[in-house]
Amino acid sequence: MDDPLRNKLLALLPHRDLQSVTERSTVIGIAQGDVVQKEGEQVTAIHFPLSGMLSLLVVLKGGRMAETSVVGREGMVGSRAGLGSQTSLIRIVAQLPVRALMISAKDFQEAVTGSTAIAELCLKNADILLDQARITAACNSFHLVEKRFCRWLLLTADRAESHHFVLKQELLSQMLGVRRTTITDVANSLQKRGAIEYSRGKMEITNRRVLLRLSCECYGLLKRNSS
């Protein structure tokens, strides 16, 4: 589970460059709901998830949030530090429990300076996150909550690598930018149609085909984007 090659970006690196990152890194566990990076603060570490899922959030005045993208073991967070930016514009929260390879921003910058391959990895990751943000913005603008809920569940199941996971209603309402009562109503509707079972924070996707049918096309777009 803690193999660095579980992270798909790290797996792209030549052995020498991979070693340059891993020898400076440590594997850590991040609990569900923990804040990995606060908005407006200096980026001090880069994380390569080996399992689980991180949510990238824009935080507005008054505490309202909007999710722009999610990152599992196909990506990384904090790559801006490798490209020279020191301040985070977003908040990063563990939506699922995460195991991640963590490297300090200082050490990562040194690795980037000595490797074209690692620098290109940062650019690739930045492009993926930008595309995710664009797709998510369109989805939030044009699609109903139920379709977005289904899209989000499918993306979460992919990164959990399971149809069973713990999902706190409060976090989900923040991710989708709706009230908790709306989440309850949508979840009840999906349960009646046999797509999910949801009780006391425990989510089970019982019929993925139904969930796919009820989701919007953005799930497919986002899945291809992160492949």
Steps between C-alpha positions, in 0.01 A plus 500: 500500500793737566680423174586836333414346162134489606502869416454516123703819458797363691474181296572708187840613627828338395652303789765763577243780526262285702782429745575872520145556630456193718831530685389844621145389586302325769168316487228647723137430583237775478166455679170569325408866542852619581618820332823436309549857376327824599424775253724806518780312673842403377530159336743307718451147364400309188283188527480206260194292606549124501137438600191699592388839370573868554258780413620839375271780617459869431393668827286812477419766758262373762648152480320377190702254293501361150691193389704550185661157469587176678833318513569135568797285420495625141637840604666727752425816697735789569675487163480880476788509747712304253420758234599791723169605661518504879144592602192278473182650355289203609422279797580130471296254709515121530159386378598137560778368725827546310842339493743732326865548421591840645804707407585847631464790257871580539607145417254478213628823347851354509375183329323707232810711438704187435250319279315595182275196547380615845445855372290362215304295754405823679381656173301188409331501840420873476335444160291210635377706797420797279293281266321347800414845632357601161286187472382531862406866449288409196343209688407718798349761267286277279421174679248427774616397848400135451720461191789672674449279808519188283809631319669569831417155643644327193823702519526425871445126448776499237747652745382294796543195275185368662121539488502529880633812674426739783355829377420780742191691396644834612807459280289394204272802533810722497639326192178547302420843644150406620322460832515176696123462464548497121758222534254302713223540243720395208646204691149380591393524136802299384435236766143457382630433148745240629817690410642541851461415867589784736465489877689675780775615268558159342460504122460197278452516124262210443436550129775678309310476170209700644741757642673533162166549327396771746836678493590773252756462222754686716592177678631355175685821417663517843588131498677533163673814625655316795591179313 
